[in-house]
Amino acid sequence: MRKSILPVLLCFIFINPAIANDEIKSLLKTLDKVLKYKLDYAEQKQEQIDSLKIELKLHHKIRKKVQIAELLCFAYSSFQKDSALTYAIHMNELAQESGDGELIIEAKLDYARILSSMGFFKEALSIVNPIQHELLSPKLKVEYFLGQATIYNHQKNFASSEIESHKNDLIEQTYRDSLLQCAEVPSNIRAFTIAPILLHKKKYNDAIHMLDSAYLSYPQYSRNAGILAYSLASAYQGKGDSKNAVRYFTISAISDVINGTRENRSLRILAKLIFESGDIDRAYAYMKNAMEDAILCNARINTIEASDMYLFIDKAFQEKEKRKFVIISSLLSSLCLVSILLFILFTQLKKQKKKVEQANKSLSYHLDEIQNINSALADNNKIKEEYVGLYMEQYTNYITQIDSFKKRALKIAKSEDISKVVSFLKSSLNTEEDLAEFYNKSGKLLFVPYTKDFGRITRF
């Protein structure tokens, strides 16, 4: 049994991280793709806002107009802060006109929330502090405590001293504790309100347990799913689980882009994590997009939070680009040098080719001369052979004649007739004619052809 379980456990240990890595790579590719169409998603968001504006003009019931103004305020809050502030003011005016106390408080809380997100903390507190939370309905009480905690959290992050930061942190903690004790928190928004408190208290497992079920109840990449994914990523980041942190920050960033949200804090944090992993190009692209959105959104807090990290990543990116430029310049210089050397080598080879061609022509000419000379020598050798043959023939004939002459002379001498001997000698030994005939034949064979070619042979 143990032997069968062990391979399964090993497969789970080694294959599961690989699957997680593949999922993260796929999500990052999806994010890269949706960022390319960021302007298209922003146009869709603007169209939704424009339709709400038309609807606001068409309705005449004051309560309905307050609701539409609130929707416009919410839509603009993550898209364009100045416009969100405009509709928050308009919502307050409409609420005052309605005379409904609950609508007035809700409008004030929304107004303070927008002011706080733009960095106007004192102005936001001046609106919220006079509100008596004991008299509020359960729903508004939750919004009140959440709004106060958010304002003091912003003040804490931008405090001018450690003492001021600590003071704001204690006040924020008080409001978060009050929010945690609110039993009237609706179940559908509990994850949005309570999970951040659990994260602040570093109760990461409790936050993940709460957020997981809520996250799965929303469509993928919807606005609410993106908000919950951000909280999940923060919980995993607090636990030190970088893979799941990157995973959920990426999901949240995709949701922000698709829903036309320019207040995309997820993308900024993701850029930092990607930068720490060594992917400078992608981190730079993400942070650049985040800075552009923060400027378009006119989100002062987001711009300040992103600027330092952007400058740091931009510096690293520029240094990398500089190193890349140096490498490319070195390669181009080397390529130019190699091209010059090849050109010189080609020129030298061309010159050598001409010399070889000239040498080949000269060699061909001399080979023809040598062939002619060899032909002449062959002719001369043939003449010599014929001359030697002629000489041998003449010599042989002459010996034969002498032998015949000897025999005959001995025969005549035995007869002792002197007159016959003298007559025989005169008629038989005609040496002058024989010598003349020999020189005549050998001269024709040897001397005539030789004298023709002698001058040409000696010249070579």
Secondary structure per residue as TSV (DSSP state, phi and psi in degrees):
chain	resnum	aa	ss	phi	psi
A	1	M	-	360.0	-46.3
A	2	R	H	-63.8	-37.2
A	3	K	H	-64.1	-34.9
A	4	S	H	-76.9	-29.2
A	5	I	H	-77.2	-35.3
A	6	L	H	-58.1	-47.9
A	7	P	H	-60.4	-35.3
A	8	V	H	-64.7	-42.9
A	9	L	H	-64.4	-41.7
A	10	L	H	-63.0	-42.8
A	11	C	H	-60.9	-42.0
A	12	F	H	-64.6	-39.3
A	13	I	H	-66.6	-43.3
A	14	F	H	-91.1	-32.9
A	15	I	H	-81.7	-37.1
A	16	N	H	-58.6	-46.0
A	17	P	H	-61.2	-35.0
A	18	A	H	-65.8	-41.0
A	19	I	H	-64.1	-41.9
A	20	A	H	-62.1	-42.1
A	21	N	H	-63.3	-41.7
A	22	D	H	-63.4	-38.6
A	23	E	H	-66.0	-41.6
A	24	I	H	-64.9	-42.6
A	25	K	H	-61.0	-42.1
A	26	S	H	-64.0	-41.7
A	27	L	H	-65.3	-40.4
A	28	L	H	-64.8	-38.5
A	29	K	H	-64.0	-39.7
A	30	T	H	-62.6	-42.6
A	31	L	H	-63.2	-43.2
A	32	D	H	-58.1	-39.6
A	33	K	H	-68.9	-46.6
A	34	V	H	-68.8	-28.4
A	35	L	H	-65.6	-29.9
A	36	K	H	-65.5	-28.7
A	37	Y	T	-105.8	24.6
A	38	K	H	-57.8	-41.0
A	39	L	H	-65.2	-35.6
A	40	D	H	-64.9	-42.6
A	41	Y	H	-65.8	-36.4
A	42	A	H	-64.7	-37.6
A	43	E	H	-65.1	-40.4
A	44	Q	H	-62.3	-41.4
A	45	K	H	-62.2	-42.8
A	46	Q	H	-63.5	-36.9
A	47	E	H	-63.6	-41.0
A	48	Q	H	-62.9	-41.5
A	49	I	H	-64.8	-42.1
A	50	D	H	-62.6	-38.0
A	51	S	H	-66.3	-35.3
A	52	L	H	-67.3	-37.0
A	53	K	H	-62.7	-42.8
A	54	I	H	-62.7	-42.3
A	55	E	H	-63.8	-37.8
A	56	L	H	-62.6	-39.3
A	57	K	H	-70.5	-33.9
A	58	L	H	-75.3	-31.3
A	59	H	-	-82.7	147.6
A	60	H	-	-117.4	-16.1
A	61	K	-	-73.1	128.9
A	62	I	H	-64.7	-40.6
A	63	R	H	-64.9	-38.9
A	64	K	H	-66.8	-37.8
A	65	K	H	-65.7	-36.4
A	66	V	H	-63.7	-42.5
A	67	Q	H	-62.7	-43.5
A	68	I	H	-67.3	-40.2
A	69	A	H	-62.5	-36.3
A	70	E	H	-65.9	-40.8
A	71	L	H	-63.1	-40.6
A	72	L	H	-65.5	-40.5
A	73	C	H	-61.8	-44.1
A	74	F	H	-66.1	-42.2
A	75	A	H	-64.5	-41.3
A	76	Y	H	-77.4	-20.3
A	77	S	H	-60.5	-30.7
A	78	S	T	-108.6	9.9
A	79	F	T	-121.9	-46.0
A	80	Q	-	-156.1	105.3
A	81	K	H	-62.4	-39.6
A	82	D	H	-60.5	-43.2
A	83	S	H	-68.4	-36.3
A	84	A	H	-61.8	-41.3
A	85	L	H	-64.5	-39.1
A	86	T	H	-59.6	-46.4
A	87	Y	H	-76.3	-24.5
A	88	A	H	-65.9	-41.5
A	89	I	H	-64.6	-43.9
A	90	H	H	-63.8	-37.3
A	91	M	H	-63.8	-40.6
A	92	N	H	-63.0	-41.3
A	93	E	H	-63.1	-43.5
A	94	L	H	-66.7	-38.5
A	95	A	H	-65.5	-41.8
A	96	Q	H	-61.9	-38.2
A	97	E	H	-66.4	-33.3
A	98	S	H	-72.6	-28.6
A	99	G	T	76.4	5.6
A	100	D	-	-83.6	115.9
A	101	G	H	-59.6	-40.0
A	102	E	H	-67.8	-40.7
A	103	L	H	-64.4	-37.1
A	104	I	H	-64.1	-45.4
A	105	I	H	-63.8	-44.0
A	106	E	H	-62.0	-40.2
A	107	A	H	-65.4	-40.3
A	108	K	H	-64.6	-41.3
A	109	L	H	-64.0	-40.7
A	110	D	H	-65.7	-39.8
A	111	Y	H	-62.1	-46.1
A	112	A	H	-64.2	-37.8
A	113	R	H	-62.1	-42.4
A	114	I	H	-66.3	-43.7
A	115	L	H	-60.7	-42.2
A	116	S	H	-64.0	-41.9
A	117	S	H	-67.0	-20.7
A	118	M	T	-93.0	-2.7
A	119	G	T	97.5	4.5
A	120	F	-	-92.2	73.1
A	121	F	H	-70.3	-45.6
A	122	K	H	-62.2	-42.4
A	123	E	H	-63.2	-39.2
A	124	A	H	-65.5	-43.0
A	125	L	H	-66.6	-33.9
A	126	S	H	-64.8	-23.2
A	127	I	H	-86.8	-39.6
A	128	V	H	-84.0	-39.9
A	129	N	T	-57.2	-38.3
A	130	P	T	-68.1	-14.1
A	131	I	S	-71.9	130.3
A	132	Q	-	-89.6	102.2
A	133	H	G	-67.2	-20.9
A	134	E	G	-64.2	-26.4
A	135	L	G	-92.0	-0.6
A	136	L	S	-82.8	154.7
A	137	S	-	-70.0	160.4
A	138	P	H	-52.9	-41.1
A	139	K	H	-65.1	-48.1
A	140	L	H	-69.4	-29.8
A	141	K	H	-63.4	-41.8
A	142	V	H	-61.9	-46.1
A	143	E	H	-64.2	-36.0
A	144	Y	H	-64.7	-52.3
A	145	F	H	-62.6	-40.4
A	146	L	H	-64.9	-41.3
A	147	G	H	-64.0	-44.9
A	148	Q	H	-61.9	-44.6
A	149	A	H	-60.9	-39.4
A	150	T	H	-66.8	-43.4
A	151	I	H	-62.6	-46.5
A	152	Y	H	-70.3	-27.3
A	153	N	H	-66.4	-42.0
A	154	H	H	-63.2	-43.9
A	155	Q	H	-63.2	-37.5
A	156	K	H	-62.4	-43.3
A	157	N	H	-68.6	-25.4
A	158	F	T	-116.6	24.2
A	159	A	-	-68.6	148.4
A	160	S	S	-81.2	-13.6
A	161	S	S	-147.2	165.5
A	162	E	H	-65.7	-37.1
A	163	I	H	-62.9	-44.8
A	164	E	H	-64.9	-39.9
A	165	S	H	-63.9	-43.8
A	166	H	H	-64.5	-39.2
A	167	K	H	-62.2	-46.6
A	168	N	H	-65.5	-34.7
A	169	D	H	-64.0	-40.6
A	170	L	H	-65.3	-41.1
A	171	I	H	-66.3	-42.3
A	172	E	H	-59.9	-42.8
A	173	Q	H	-60.3	-39.2
A	174	T	H	-62.1	-46.0
A	175	Y	H	-68.9	-33.5
A	176	R	H	-68.7	-40.1
A	177	D	H	-62.5	-40.4
A	178	S	H	-63.0	-40.5
A	179	L	H	-65.3	-37.9
A	180	L	H	-66.2	-27.7
A	181	Q	T	-86.3	-4.8
A	182	C	-	-73.7	110.1
A	183	A	T	-79.8	-12.2
A	184	E	T	-86.6	5.8
A	185	V	-	-64.8	121.2
A	186	P	-	-60.3	144.1
A	187	S	H	-62.2	-32.6
A	188	N	H	-72.5	-17.6
A	189	I	H	-117.2	7.3
A	190	R	H	-61.3	-43.1
A	191	A	H	-62.1	-34.5
A	192	F	H	-72.2	-31.0
A	193	T	H	-99.7	-40.3
A	194	I	H	-84.0	-37.2
A	195	A	H	-57.1	-44.1
A	196	P	H	-58.7	-32.8
A	197	I	H	-68.3	-42.5
A	198	L	H	-62.3	-37.5
A	199	L	H	-65.2	-41.2
A	200	H	H	-63.4	-33.5
A	201	K	T	-87.0	4.0
A	202	K	T	63.2	28.8
A	203	K	-	-93.4	71.8
A	204	Y	H	-68.1	-41.7
A	205	N	H	-64.6	-40.7
A	206	D	H	-63.9	-39.5
A	207	A	H	-65.6	-42.7
A	208	I	H	-64.1	-41.4
A	209	H	H	-61.2	-41.0
A	210	M	H	-71.3	-41.2
A	211	L	H	-74.6	-34.3
A	212	D	H	-57.4	-51.7
A	213	S	H	-65.4	-37.9
A	214	A	H	-68.7	-39.5
A	215	Y	H	-62.2	-41.9
A	216	L	H	-70.7	-14.5
A	217	S	T	-82.1	-8.1
A	218	Y	S	-110.4	152.0
A	219	P	-	-61.1	147.1
A	220	Q	T	-60.8	135.2
A	221	Y	T	67.8	12.2
A	222	S	-	-71.3	167.8
A	223	R	H	-61.1	-46.2
A	224	N	H	-66.3	-38.8
A	225	A	H	-62.8	-36.9
A	226	G	H	-65.5	-40.2
A	227	I	H	-64.8	-44.4
A	228	L	H	-68.1	-35.2
A	229	A	H	-63.3	-36.3
A	230	Y	H	-63.0	-44.1
A	231	S	H	-65.9	-40.3
A	232	L	H	-61.2	-43.7
A	233	A	H	-61.9	-40.6
A	234	S	H	-63.8	-38.7
A	235	A	H	-64.8	-46.4
A	236	Y	H	-66.0	-35.2
A	237	Q	H	-64.2	-40.2
A	238	G	H	-63.5	-33.6
A	239	K	H	-77.2	-13.1
A	240	G	T	88.6	12.0
A	241	D	-	-90.3	89.1
A	242	S	H	-68.7	-34.1
A	243	K	H	-64.5	-48.5
A	244	N	H	-68.9	-31.0
A	245	A	H	-63.4	-47.1
A	246	V	H	-62.9	-40.6
A	247	R	H	-58.5	-52.7
A	248	Y	H	-76.8	-31.0
A	249	F	H	-64.2	-36.8
A	250	T	H	-66.2	-44.4
A	251	I	H	-60.0	-44.2
A	252	S	H	-63.4	-40.5
A	253	A	H	-65.8	-39.9
A	254	I	H	-61.5	-44.1
A	255	S	H	-60.3	-41.9
A	256	D	H	-60.5	-45.5
A	257	V	H	-66.6	-46.2
A	258	I	H	-62.7	-35.9
A	259	N	T	-91.0	9.8
A	260	G	T	68.0	30.1
A	261	T	-	-90.0	119.6
A	262	R	S	-93.3	-12.1
A	263	E	-	-87.7	57.4
A	264	N	-	-92.0	81.4
A	265	R	H	-66.2	-31.8
A	266	S	H	-57.7	-42.1
A	267	L	H	-64.8	-36.3
A	268	R	H	-66.5	-46.1
A	269	I	H	-66.8	-39.8
A	270	L	H	-61.5	-40.4
A	271	A	H	-59.7	-40.1
A	272	K	H	-64.4	-45.1
A	273	L	H	-65.3	-41.1
A	274	I	H	-65.4	-39.2
A	275	F	H	-62.2	-42.2
A	276	E	H	-66.2	-25.7
A	277	S	H	-79.6	-9.9
A	278	G	T	105.6	-3.9
A	279	D	-	-88.5	81.7
A	280	I	H	-68.0	-40.9
A	281	D	H	-60.8	-48.0
A	282	R	H	-67.8	-40.3
A	283	A	H	-61.3	-41.3
A	284	Y	H	-64.1	-42.3
A	285	A	H	-63.3	-42.5
A	286	Y	H	-66.7	-44.7
A	287	M	H	-68.3	-35.1
A	288	K	H	-63.4	-43.3
A	289	N	H	-63.3	-41.1
A	290	A	H	-64.1	-41.1
A	291	M	H	-66.5	-42.1
A	292	E	H	-60.2	-43.7
A	293	D	H	-66.8	-40.2
A	294	A	H	-61.9	-38.5
A	295	I	H	-69.8	-43.4
A	296	L	H	-65.6	-34.9
A	297	C	H	-76.5	-18.2
A	298	N	T	59.4	38.9
A	299	A	-	-91.4	99.9
A	300	R	H	-60.0	-44.8
A	301	I	H	-63.2	-47.0
A	302	N	H	-61.9	-40.1
A	303	T	H	-63.5	-44.1
A	304	I	H	-65.5	-42.4
A	305	E	H	-63.8	-36.8
A	306	A	H	-83.6	-26.0
A	307	S	H	-61.4	-46.3
A	308	D	H	-62.5	-46.8
A	309	M	H	-66.6	-37.1
A	310	Y	H	-62.9	-44.3
A	311	L	H	-61.9	-39.8
A	312	F	H	-65.7	-47.9
A	313	I	H	-66.9	-39.6
A	314	D	H	-61.4	-40.2
A	315	K	H	-62.9	-45.2
A	316	A	H	-63.6	-39.3
A	317	F	H	-66.0	-43.4
A	318	Q	H	-64.7	-38.6
A	319	E	H	-64.3	-40.2
A	320	K	H	-64.7	-43.7
A	321	E	H	-63.4	-35.4
A	322	K	H	-65.7	-44.2
A	323	R	H	-62.9	-40.1
A	324	K	H	-63.5	-40.4
A	325	F	H	-63.7	-41.1
A	326	V	H	-62.9	-43.3
A	327	I	H	-64.3	-44.9
A	328	I	H	-64.7	-40.6
A	329	S	H	-62.6	-41.2
A	330	S	H	-64.2	-42.5
A	331	L	H	-64.9	-41.2
A	332	L	H	-65.2	-40.4
A	333	S	H	-62.9	-43.5
A	334	S	H	-63.1	-40.0
A	335	L	H	-64.6	-41.2
A	336	C	H	-62.6	-43.3
A	337	L	H	-62.3	-43.9
A	338	V	H	-63.3	-39.2
A	339	S	H	-63.0	-41.6
A	340	I	H	-63.4	-45.5
A	341	L	H	-61.9	-40.8
A	342	L	H	-64.9	-38.3
A	343	F	H	-64.2	-43.6
A	344	I	H	-62.3	-44.9
A	345	L	H	-62.0	-41.1
A	346	F	H	-63.0	-41.5
A	347	T	H	-62.5	-45.2
A	348	Q	H	-63.7	-41.1
A	349	L	H	-63.8	-37.3
A	350	K	H	-64.1	-42.4
A	351	K	H	-63.9	-44.7
A	352	Q	H	-63.1	-35.7
A	353	K	H	-63.4	-41.4
A	354	K	H	-62.7	-43.5
A	355	K	H	-62.1	-41.3
A	356	V	H	-64.4	-41.2
A	357	E	H	-62.0	-43.2
A	358	Q	H	-63.5	-42.3
A	359	A	H	-63.7	-38.7
A	360	N	H	-64.3	-41.1
A	361	K	H	-62.5	-46.5
A	362	S	H	-62.0	-42.9
A	363	L	H	-64.0	-39.9
A	364	S	H	-62.8	-40.8
A	365	Y	H	-62.9	-47.2
A	366	H	H	-66.4	-33.8
A	367	L	H	-64.1	-40.7
A	368	D	H	-61.4	-41.6
A	369	E	H	-62.9	-43.2
A	370	I	H	-64.4	-39.3
A	371	Q	H	-62.1	-41.3
A	372	N	H	-63.0	-42.1
A	373	I	H	-66.0	-42.3
A	374	N	H	-60.2	-39.0
A	375	S	H	-63.2	-41.6
A	376	A	H	-64.9	-41.3
A	377	L	H	-65.5	-37.9
A	378	A	H	-61.9	-40.9
A	379	D	H	-62.2	-42.8
A	380	N	H	-63.5	-40.2
A	381	N	H	-62.8	-38.4
A	382	K	H	-63.7	-41.0
A	383	I	H	-61.5	-43.6
A	384	K	H	-61.4	-42.4
A	385	E	H	-60.7	-44.1
A	386	E	H	-65.4	-37.2
A	387	Y	H	-65.4	-45.1
A	388	V	H	-63.6	-40.9
A	389	G	H	-61.3	-43.9
A	390	L	H	-60.7	-42.6
A	391	Y	H	-62.9	-45.0
A	392	M	H	-63.9	-40.0
A	393	E	H	-63.1	-47.7
A	394	Q	H	-63.5	-39.9
A	395	Y	H	-65.2	-43.7
A	396	T	H	-63.4	-45.3
A	397	N	H	-59.3	-40.4
A	398	Y	H	-67.5	-40.1
A	399	I	H	-64.1	-40.7
A	400	T	H	-61.6	-42.6
A	401	Q	H	-62.8	-41.4
A	402	I	H	-63.1	-40.3
A	403	D	H	-65.0	-42.6
A	404	S	H	-65.0	-40.8
A	405	F	H	-61.6	-41.7
A	406	K	H	-61.3	-47.3
A	407	K	H	-61.4	-44.6
A	408	R	H	-69.0	-37.0
A	409	A	H	-64.6	-38.9
A	410	L	H	-65.8	-38.6
A	411	K	H	-64.9	-42.9
A	412	I	H	-69.5	-37.9
A	413	A	H	-63.6	-30.9
A	414	K	H	-67.1	-25.4
A	415	S	T	-78.8	-10.2
A	416	E	T	57.9	37.2
A	417	D	-	-110.4	102.5
A	418	I	H	-66.5	-37.5
A	419	S	H	-65.1	-38.0
A	420	K	H	-67.1	-36.9
A	421	V	H	-65.0	-45.9
A	422	V	H	-62.9	-44.2
A	423	S	H	-62.3	-38.1
A	424	F	H	-66.4	-41.4
A	425	L	H	-64.2	-39.8
A	426	K	H	-68.8	-37.3
A	427	S	H	-84.1	-28.0
A	428	S	H	-90.3	-41.0
A	429	L	-	-94.8	79.9
A	430	N	-	-97.4	71.7
A	431	T	H	-69.1	-32.4
A	432	E	H	-66.5	-42.3
A	433	E	H	-66.4	-41.3
A	434	D	H	-62.5	-41.8
A	435	L	H	-67.5	-39.6
A	436	A	H	-64.9	-41.9
A	437	E	H	-63.9	-39.2
A	438	F	H	-64.5	-46.0
A	439	Y	H	-67.4	-32.6
A	440	N	H	-65.6	-46.8
A	441	K	H	-67.4	-44.7
A	442	S	H	-70.0	-33.1
A	443	G	H	-64.7	-44.9
A	444	K	H	-61.0	-38.1
A	445	L	H	-75.9	-38.1
A	446	L	H	-103.5	-50.4
A	447	F	H	-82.1	-34.1
A	448	V	H	-66.2	-52.9
A	449	P	H	-65.2	-33.5
A	450	Y	H	-66.6	-41.1
A	451	T	H	-66.5	-26.8
A	452	K	H	-68.1	-46.1
A	453	D	H	-94.7	-3.8
A	454	F	H	-62.6	-45.9
A	455	G	H	-62.7	-42.5
A	456	R	H	-66.1	-39.6
A	457	I	H	-65.8	-43.6
A	458	T	H	-68.6	-33.3
A	459	R	H	-61.7	-42.1
A	460	F	-	-67.4	360.0
